[in-house]
């Protein structure tokens, strides 16, 4: 499948890209990967870069369209990064993405690990707010304090305004 002429966004525009559903760390490494891929495209204009171009567009879409990634999407991205890193040969300057690939993969693993974290916190807070049983409230508060320390402190600060 041949893609149309590569149309990539301006460098200044990359700096402003942000997916509000993803961590700052993951947003940073996705933007960094876009920068690195632009360098590769600039120095390999006549080469077959189909996989890299598809990957570039995927990252750009995630950042520009504020796509909420599911666990399966994150796993697919990790697999795609691994394939690109291991299988892309004969591309001038490909080594420029190796370090960024490792950091992006690490950020994706971290996102995958913490993907359900906010949901669990929000559910516990909902139960806390809707229960009248004092023993249940104490148990939930203890869970929040021990498992969601930072989030619980932010929550307490918000309700005490």
C-alpha positions in Angstrom: 0.0 0.0 0.0 1.5 3.3 -1.1 0.7 6.3 1.1 0.1 9.7 -0.4 2.9 12.3 -0.2 4.1 12.6 3.3 2.5 15.6 5.0 3.8 16.3 8.4 2.9 19.0 10.8 5.2 22.0 11.5 7.8 21.6 14.2 6.2 24.5 16.2 2.9 22.7 16.1 4.4 19.5 17.5 5.4 21.4 20.6 1.7 22.3 21.3 0.4 18.7 20.8 -1.1 17.2 23.9 -3.5 14.3 24.6 -5.3 15.2 27.8 -6.0 11.5 28.5 -2.3 10.6 28.6 0.4 11.4 31.1 2.8 14.4 30.5 5.6 11.9 30.3 3.9 9.9 27.5 2.9 13.1 25.7 6.6 14.3 25.8 8.0 11.1 24.4 5.4 10.9 21.6 6.3 14.5 20.6 10.0 13.6 20.8 9.4 10.6 18.5 7.6 12.9 16.0 10.7 15.2 16.0 13.0 12.3 15.4 10.9 10.8 12.7 10.9 14.1 10.9 14.7 14.0 10.9 14.7 10.5 9.4 12.2 11.5 6.7 14.3 14.5 5.8 17.4 12.3 5.2 15.7 9.4 3.5 13.3 11.0 1.0 13.7 8.3 -1.6 13.7 5.2 0.6 10.8 3.0 1.5 9.6 4.3 4.8 6.0 3.0 4.9 6.1 1.6 8.4 7.7 4.7 9.8 5.2 6.9 8.0 2.3 4.9 9.3 3.7 5.1 12.8 4.2 8.8 12.5 0.6 9.3 11.5 -0.6 7.1 14.3 1.3 9.1 16.9 0.2 12.4 15.3 -3.5 11.2 15.4 -3.3 10.2 19.1 -1.9 13.6 20.0 -4.0 15.8 17.7 -7.3 14.1 18.2 -7.1 13.6 21.9 -7.7 9.8 21.5 -8.4 7.9 24.7 -6.2 4.8 24.4 -7.5 1.5 25.7 -5.1 -1.2 27.1 -5.2 -3.0 23.8 -4.2 0.2 21.9 -1.3 0.7 24.3 -0.1 -2.9 23.8 -0.3 -2.5 20.0 1.8 0.6 20.2 4.4 -1.1 22.2 4.5 -4.0 19.7 4.7 -1.5 16.8 7.6 0.4 18.4 9.5 -2.9 19.0 8.9 -4.0 15.4 10.1 -0.7 14.0 13.2 -0.6 16.2 14.2 -4.2 15.4 13.1 -4.5 11.8 13.9 -1.1 10.2 17.2 -1.4 8.4 18.9 0.4 5.5 17.4 3.7 6.7 20.0 6.5 7.2 20.0 7.8 10.7 17.6 5.2 12.1 19.6 5.0 15.3 18.3 8.4 16.3 15.0 6.8 17.4 16.5 4.0 19.5 16.8 5.9 22.8 13.5 7.6 22.2 11.9 4.2 21.4 13.1 2.8 24.7 11.8 5.8 26.7 8.5 5.8 24.7 8.0 2.1 25.4 8.8 2.6 29.1 6.2 5.5 29.2 3.6 3.2 27.5 4.3 0.4 30.0 3.8 2.9 32.8 0.6 4.1 31.2 -0.6 0.5 30.9 0.3 -0.2 34.5 -1.6 2.9 35.8 -4.4 2.8 33.3 -7.0 1.6 35.8 -5.7 3.6 38.7 -8.0 6.7 38.3 -11.0 4.6 37.8 -10.5 2.7 41.0 -9.9 5.9 42.9 -13.0 7.5 41.5 -15.1 4.5 42.4 -13.9 4.4 45.9 -14.6 8.2 46.3 -18.1 7.6 44.9 -18.8 4.8 47.4 -17.3 7.0 50.2 -19.6 9.9 49.3 -22.7 7.7 49.0 -22.4 5.5 52.1 -23.8 6.2 55.5 -22.2 3.3 57.3 -19.3 4.7 59.4 -17.3 1.4 59.3 -17.4 1.4 55.5 -16.3 5.0 55.4 -13.4 4.3 57.7 -12.3 1.3 55.6 -12.5 3.3 52.3 -10.6 6.2 53.8 -7.9 3.8 54.9 -7.8 2.3 51.4 -7.5 5.7 49.9 -4.8 6.8 52.3 -2.7 3.7 51.7 -3.2 3.1 47.9 -4.0 6.6 46.5 -2.0 8.9 48.8 -1.5 11.8 46.4 -4.9 11.6 44.8 -6.6 11.5 48.2 -4.7 14.5 49.4 -5.8 16.4 46.2 -9.3 15.3 46.8 -9.3 16.5 50.4 -7.9 19.8 49.3 -10.6 20.3 46.7 -13.5 19.5 49.1 -12.1 21.7 51.8 -12.0 24.9 49.6 
